[in-house]
């Protein structure tokens, strides 16, 4: 009993110190972070917690149902890969081939209308909207200076920054991309309440356009640019240019920093596997949807080509375009995909006319020397083995 009392007092002291530290530092977002992670028995965010934030609706229009292939769901995920699906807590796995659903499977109570956070797949959606704004003439080109839209980037080293530098993750901005520290940009942006104040604190400190360095703040800046260029919220523009034309069945929800505030452009677009698959199909058909060109083919092709950059270890970039991850030659296939931190994937395999969407609660780490998380290969290989012929 004495030991329990000592432990209880110790925990109380820790909580008091923690609260005092938060009060003194002014980092009040930490309360929300702790309440929705550690006090929920998790070390990080959940795929279904969009309801703890303010959200803006990305409105759907007239739904365009998917066709089901004649041989849909006739094959099972091979045993070779099933353990990876289970260990990484997969909740949705959808395969499309020749514009039709050929495999669809859900776990843990999820279904075709279940919402999941896309996390960093949202960066890819923002990239697509940049293409739409260029097509409209709202943005001149990817080479337009960021300072044309955001006065914070008009002077000094900041004036060197272009939209392309943000798209290709070569901004040279000193964002602290740390997914462990509760004080780094990702945690502050996710649980905080003022994205503009936070994001504009950071500056260009290295020559832009040279080195690939993955930074969430780059995509947030693209979101601010789109707001300025279009005069619309990111959600309304996404509805107009993507969600309605693509015939999404359900409205999506884009999480905000505060009520009527800014979208978390680097993440937090919440939808379902079937509607996410529409993004893959759009790119698989070079920007066309049912014969209508939604995004120019020129922009699509640049998006999925490797950016001419070096990596931080001095090697040639062989993995990233305009917010699309790229596998130039995986088992003879040229593959590109969007991805999120907990294993959210939209994978496009053009030579097989396939789109693979996987949503889940975990993602494998990226092994040293590899450009991609190890679990994504299981989802690709399973799809190819089942329906690649």
C-alpha positions as CSV (number, residue, x, y, z in Angstrom):
1,X,0.0,0.0,0.0
2,X,2.9,2.4,0.9
3,X,4.5,1.8,-2.5
4,X,1.2,2.6,-4.3
5,X,0.9,5.9,-2.3
6,X,4.5,6.8,-3.2
7,X,3.8,6.0,-6.9
8,X,0.6,8.0,-6.7
9,X,2.4,11.0,-5.2
10,X,5.1,10.8,-7.7
11,X,2.7,10.8,-10.6
12,X,0.9,13.8,-9.1
13,X,4.1,15.7,-8.7
14,X,5.0,14.9,-12.4
15,X,1.6,16.1,-13.5
16,X,1.9,19.4,-11.5
17,X,5.4,20.0,-12.9
18,X,4.2,19.2,-16.4
19,X,1.2,21.6,-16.1
20,X,3.4,24.4,-14.7
21,X,5.9,23.9,-17.5
22,X,3.1,24.2,-20.1
23,X,1.7,27.3,-18.4
24,X,5.2,29.0,-18.2
25,X,6.2,28.1,-21.8
26,X,2.8,29.1,-23.3
27,X,2.7,25.8,-25.3
28,X,-0.9,25.1,-24.4
29,X,-1.3,22.8,-27.4
30,X,0.6,20.2,-25.3
31,X,-2.5,19.7,-23.1
32,X,-4.5,18.6,-26.2
33,X,-1.6,16.4,-27.3
34,X,-1.2,14.6,-24.0
35,X,-5.0,14.2,-23.5
36,X,-5.4,12.6,-26.9
37,X,-2.3,10.4,-26.9
38,X,-0.8,9.3,-23.6
39,X,-4.0,9.5,-21.7
40,X,-5.6,7.4,-24.4
41,X,-2.9,4.8,-24.2
42,X,-1.2,5.8,-27.4
43,X,2.2,7.3,-28.3
44,X,0.8,9.2,-31.3
45,X,-2.3,10.3,-33.2
46,X,-5.3,8.1,-34.2
47,X,-6.6,7.7,-37.7
48,X,-10.1,8.5,-36.6
49,X,-9.7,11.5,-34.2
50,X,-10.7,14.2,-36.7
51,X,-13.6,15.0,-34.5
52,X,-11.3,16.4,-31.8
53,X,-10.5,19.2,-34.2
54,X,-12.5,21.9,-36.0
55,X,-13.1,20.7,-39.6
56,X,-14.2,22.2,-42.9
57,X,-16.3,20.1,-45.2
58,X,-15.0,19.2,-48.6
59,X,-18.4,18.9,-50.2
60,X,-19.2,16.0,-52.6
61,X,-21.5,16.5,-55.5
62,X,-23.4,13.9,-57.5
63,X,-21.8,10.5,-56.6
64,X,-20.3,8.4,-59.4
65,X,-20.4,4.8,-58.3
66,X,-17.5,2.5,-59.0
67,X,-17.9,-0.4,-61.3
68,X,-17.2,-3.8,-59.9
69,X,-15.1,-6.1,-62.0
70,X,-16.6,-9.4,-63.0
71,X,-14.0,-11.3,-61.0
72,X,-14.1,-9.0,-58.0
73,X,-13.1,-10.5,-54.7
74,X,-12.4,-13.9,-56.2
75,X,-8.9,-14.1,-54.7
76,X,-7.6,-13.9,-51.2
77,X,-4.6,-12.0,-49.9
78,X,-1.7,-14.5,-50.2
79,X,-0.5,-16.0,-46.8
80,X,2.9,-14.6,-47.6
81,X,1.7,-11.1,-47.0
82,X,-1.2,-11.6,-44.6
83,X,1.0,-11.2,-41.5
84,X,2.1,-7.8,-42.6
85,X,-1.5,-6.7,-43.1
86,X,-2.4,-7.9,-39.6
87,X,0.7,-6.7,-37.8
88,X,0.3,-3.2,-39.2
89,X,-3.4,-3.2,-38.3
90,X,-4.8,-2.7,-41.8
91,X,-8.4,-1.4,-41.8
92,X,-9.0,-1.0,-45.6
93,X,-7.5,-2.5,-48.7
94,X,-8.9,-1.7,-52.1
95,X,-7.5,-2.7,-55.5
96,X,-8.8,-1.2,-58.8
97,X,-7.9,-2.5,-62.2
98,X,-9.0,-1.1,-65.5
99,X,-11.1,1.5,-63.7
100,X,-13.1,-1.1,-61.7
101,X,-12.9,-2.4,-58.1
102,X,-11.4,-5.9,-58.3
103,X,-10.7,-6.4,-54.6
104,X,-12.1,-4.8,-51.4
105,X,-11.5,-5.8,-47.9
106,X,-12.0,-4.2,-44.5
107,X,-11.1,-5.0,-40.9
108,X,-11.7,-3.8,-37.4
109,X,-15.3,-2.5,-38.1
110,X,-14.3,-0.3,-41.0
111,X,-16.3,-0.2,-44.2
112,X,-16.6,1.6,-47.5
113,X,-17.9,4.8,-45.8
114,X,-15.6,4.8,-42.8
115,X,-13.5,7.9,-42.3
116,X,-9.7,7.8,-41.8
117,X,-7.1,10.6,-41.6
118,X,-4.9,10.6,-44.7
119,X,-2.1,12.3,-42.8
120,X,0.7,13.2,-45.3
121,X,-1.3,12.0,-48.3
122,X,-2.8,15.5,-47.8
123,X,0.5,16.9,-49.1
124,X,-0.2,15.2,-52.4
125,X,-3.7,16.6,-52.6
126,X,-2.3,20.1,-52.1
127,X,0.2,19.5,-54.9
128,X,-2.7,18.5,-57.2
129,X,-4.6,21.7,-56.3
130,X,-1.5,23.7,-57.2
131,X,-1.7,22.1,-60.6
132,X,-5.4,23.1,-60.9
133,X,-4.5,26.7,-59.9
134,X,-1.8,26.8,-62.6
135,X,-4.3,25.5,-65.2
136,X,-6.6,28.3,-64.2
137,X,-4.0,31.0,-64.4
138,X,-4.3,31.8,-60.7
139,X,-0.6,30.8,-60.4
140,X,1.7,31.6,-63.3
141,X,3.9,28.4,-63.0
142,X,5.8,26.3,-60.4
143,X,8.6,28.8,-60.8
144,X,6.6,31.7,-59.5
145,X,8.2,33.2,-56.3
146,X,6.4,32.5,-53.1
147,X,6.7,36.2,-52.3
148,X,4.2,37.0,-55.0
149,X,1.6,35.5,-52.6
150,X,3.0,35.7,-49.1
151,X,4.7,39.0,-48.1
152,X,6.7,37.2,-45.5
153,X,8.8,35.8,-48.3
154,X,9.5,38.9,-50.3
155,X,12.9,39.9,-48.8
156,X,16.3,38.5,-48.2
157,X,17.0,34.7,-48.5
158,X,13.2,34.1,-48.3
159,X,12.8,35.9,-51.7
160,X,14.7,33.0,-53.4
161,X,11.9,30.6,-52.6
162,X,9.6,29.4,-55.4
163,X,6.5,27.1,-55.4
164,X,8.5,24.4,-57.0
165,X,10.9,24.4,-54.1
166,X,8.0,23.7,-51.7
167,X,6.5,21.0,-54.0
168,X,9.8,19.1,-54.2
169,X,10.7,19.5,-50.5
170,X,13.8,21.5,-51.3
171,X,12.9,24.8,-49.7
172,X,15.9,25.2,-47.4
173,X,13.6,26.4,-44.7
174,X,14.7,25.6,-41.1
175,X,11.5,23.7,-40.1
176,X,12.3,21.2,-37.4
177,X,10.7,18.0,-38.7
178,X,10.8,15.8,-35.7
179,X,8.1,13.3,-35.0
180,X,9.2,12.5,-31.5
181,X,9.7,15.9,-29.9
182,X,6.4,17.5,-28.7
183,X,8.1,20.9,-29.3
184,X,8.9,20.4,-33.0
185,X,6.8,21.7,-35.9
186,X,4.7,18.6,-36.6
187,X,3.3,18.4,-33.0
188,X,2.7,22.1,-32.7
189,X,1.0,22.3,-36.1
190,X,-1.1,19.2,-35.4
191,X,-2.3,20.1,-31.9
192,X,-1.8,23.9,-32.0
193,X,-4.3,26.6,-32.9
194,X,-2.5,29.1,-35.1
195,X,-0.8,27.7,-38.2
196,X,0.1,31.0,-39.7
197,X,1.8,32.4,-36.6
198,X,3.7,29.1,-36.2
199,X,4.7,28.6,-39.9
200,X,5.9,32.1,-40.6
201,X,8.4,31.9,-37.7
202,X,10.6,29.8,-39.9
203,X,13.0,31.2,-42.5
204,X,15.0,30.1,-45.6
205,X,18.5,29.3,-44.2
206,X,19.9,27.1,-47.0
207,X,20.0,27.5,-50.8
208,X,16.6,26.4,-52.1
209,X,16.3,23.9,-55.0
210,X,19.4,21.9,-54.1
211,X,18.7,19.3,-51.4
212,X,15.6,17.2,-50.7
213,X,14.6,17.5,-47.1
214,X,11.0,16.4,-46.2
215,X,9.3,19.2,-44.2
216,X,5.6,19.4,-43.4
217,X,5.8,23.2,-43.3
218,X,6.5,23.3,-47.0
219,X,3.0,21.9,-47.8
220,X,1.4,24.2,-45.2
221,X,2.9,27.2,-47.1
222,X,1.4,25.8,-50.3
223,X,-2.0,25.8,-48.6
224,X,-1.6,29.5,-47.7
225,X,-0.6,30.2,-51.3
226,X,-3.7,28.5,-52.7
227,X,-5.9,30.5,-50.4
228,X,-4.3,33.7,-51.6
229,X,-4.2,32.8,-55.3
230,X,-7.8,31.5,-55.5
231,X,-9.6,33.6,-52.9
232,X,-11.1,30.4,-51.6
233,X,-10.6,28.1,-48.6
234,X,-8.5,25.0,-49.4
235,X,-11.6,22.8,-48.7
236,X,-13.8,24.8,-51.0
237,X,-11.2,24.7,-53.8
238,X,-10.7,20.9,-53.3
239,X,-14.4,20.4,-53.5
240,X,-14.6,22.4,-56.8
241,X,-11.6,21.0,-58.5
242,X,-11.4,17.4,-57.2
243,X,-14.1,16.1,-54.9
244,X,-17.2,17.1,-57.0
245,X,-15.7,16.4,-60.5
246,X,-14.3,13.0,-59.3
247,X,-17.8,12.0,-58.1
248,X,-16.8,11.3,-54.6
249,X,-19.6,9.4,-52.7
250,X,-19.0,11.2,-49.4
251,X,-18.0,14.6,-48.4
252,X,-14.5,14.7,-46.8
253,X,-13.4,16.7,-43.8
254,X,-10.2,18.8,-43.7
255,X,-9.1,19.5,-40.1
256,X,-8.4,23.2,-39.1
257,X,-6.2,24.9,-36.6
258,X,-9.2,26.6,-35.1
259,X,-12.8,27.4,-35.9
260,X,-13.1,29.1,-39.3
261,X,-9.3,28.9,-39.5
262,X,-6.7,27.4,-41.8
263,X,-6.6,23.8,-43.1
264,X,-3.8,21.6,-42.0
265,X,-2.6,21.4,-45.5
266,X,0.3,19.1,-44.7
267,X,-2.1,16.4,-43.4
268,X,-5.5,15.7,-42.0
269,X,-7.8,15.2,-45.1
270,X,-10.3,12.7,-43.8
271,X,-12.1,10.4,-46.2
272,X,-12.4,6.7,-47.1
273,X,-10.6,4.2,-49.2
274,X,-13.0,4.2,-52.2
275,X,-12.9,8.0,-52.5
276,X,-9.2,8.2,-52.0
277,X,-8.9,5.7,-54.9
278,X,-10.3,8.4,-57.2
279,X,-7.1,10.4,-56.8
280,X,-5.1,7.4,-58.0
281,X,-7.3,6.9,-61.0
282,X,-7.1,10.6,-61.9
283,X,-3.3,10.3,-62.1
284,X,-3.4,6.9,-63.8
285,X,-5.3,8.5,-66.6
286,X,-3.0,11.6,-66.8
287,X,-5.4,14.0,-65.2
288,X,-8.5,12.9,-67.0
289,X,-11.7,11.7,-65.4
290,X,-14.4,10.2,-67.6
291,X,-12.8,11.9,-70.6
292,X,-12.7,15.4,-69.0
293,X,-9.2,16.9,-68.3
294,X,-9.3,18.0,-64.7
295,X,-5.5,18.6,-64.3
296,X,-3.2,19.2,-67.2
297,X,-1.2,16.2,-68.4
298,X,2.0,18.3,-68.4
299,X,1.6,19.0,-64.7
300,X,0.7,15.4,-63.9
301,X,3.9,14.1,-65.7
302,X,6.1,16.6,-63.9
303,X,4.6,15.6,-60.6
304,X,5.5,11.9,-61.0
305,X,9.0,12.4,-62.3
306,X,12.0,12.6,-60.0
307,X,12.9,16.1,-59.0
308,X,16.5,17.0,-59.9
309,X,17.9,17.2,-56.3
310,X,20.4,15.7,-54.0
311,X,19.5,13.9,-50.8
312,X,21.0,15.0,-47.5
313,X,23.6,12.3,-47.7
314,X,24.8,13.6,-51.1
315,X,23.1,11.0,-53.3
316,X,20.8,11.7,-56.3
317,X,17.1,11.9,-55.5
318,X,15.4,8.7,-56.6
319,X,12.2,8.8,-54.6
320,X,10.3,12.1,-54.9
321,X,8.5,14.4,-57.4
322,X,5.8,17.0,-56.7
323,X,4.6,15.5,-53.4
324,X,4.4,12.0,-54.9
325,X,6.8,9.2,-53.8
326,X,8.3,7.4,-56.7
327,X,9.7,3.9,-57.3
328,X,11.4,4.2,-60.8
329,X,11.9,0.5,-61.2
330,X,10.3,-1.9,-58.8
331,X,10.3,-5.4,-60.2
332,X,10.1,-3.9,-63.7
333,X,7.2,-1.5,-62.8
334,X,7.4,2.2,-62.6
335,X,5.3,3.1,-59.6
336,X,4.3,6.3,-57.8
337,X,2.3,6.7,-54.7
338,X,1.0,9.0,-51.9
339,X,1.7,8.1,-48.3
340,X,0.8,9.0,-44.7
341,X,2.6,8.4,-41.5
342,X,0.5,5.5,-40.2
343,X,0.5,3.6,-43.5
344,X,-2.0,5.4,-45.6
345,X,-1.2,4.7,-49.3
346,X,-2.6,5.4,-52.7
347,X,-0.4,3.4,-55.1
348,X,-0.5,3.7,-58.9
349,X,0.9,1.0,-61.1
350,X,0.4,2.4,-64.6
351,X,1.6,-0.6,-66.7
352,X,-1.0,-2.8,-64.9
353,X,-3.7,-0.1,-64.9
354,X,-3.9,-0.7,-61.1
355,X,-4.6,1.5,-58.1
356,X,-4.0,0.1,-54.6
357,X,-5.3,1.9,-51.5
358,X,-4.3,0.8,-48.1
359,X,-5.4,2.4,-44.8
360,X,-4.3,1.3,-41.4
361,X,-3.1,2.2,-37.9
362,X,0.6,1.4,-38.3
363,X,3.5,1.7,-40.8
364,X,6.8,-0.1,-40.9
365,X,10.0,1.9,-40.5
366,X,12.1,2.7,-43.5
367,X,15.2,0.6,-43.4
368,X,18.7,2.2,-43.8
369,X,19.5,2.5,-47.5
370,X,15.8,2.2,-48.6
371,X,13.7,5.0,-50.0
372,X,10.3,3.5,-48.9
373,X,8.7,2.0,-45.8
374,X,9.0,-1.8,-45.9
375,X,5.3,-2.5,-45.5
376,X,4.3,-0.8,-48.8
377,X,6.1,-3.5,-50.7
378,X,3.7,-6.1,-49.2
379,X,0.6,-4.2,-50.3
380,X,2.0,-3.8,-53.8
381,X,3.2,-7.4,-54.1
382,X,-0.1,-8.8,-52.8
383,X,-2.0,-6.8,-55.4
384,X,0.3,-7.9,-58.3
385,X,0.2,-11.5,-57.2
386,X,-3.6,-11.6,-57.0
387,X,-4.5,-9.5,-60.1
388,X,-1.4,-8.4,-61.9
389,X,-1.8,-10.9,-64.8
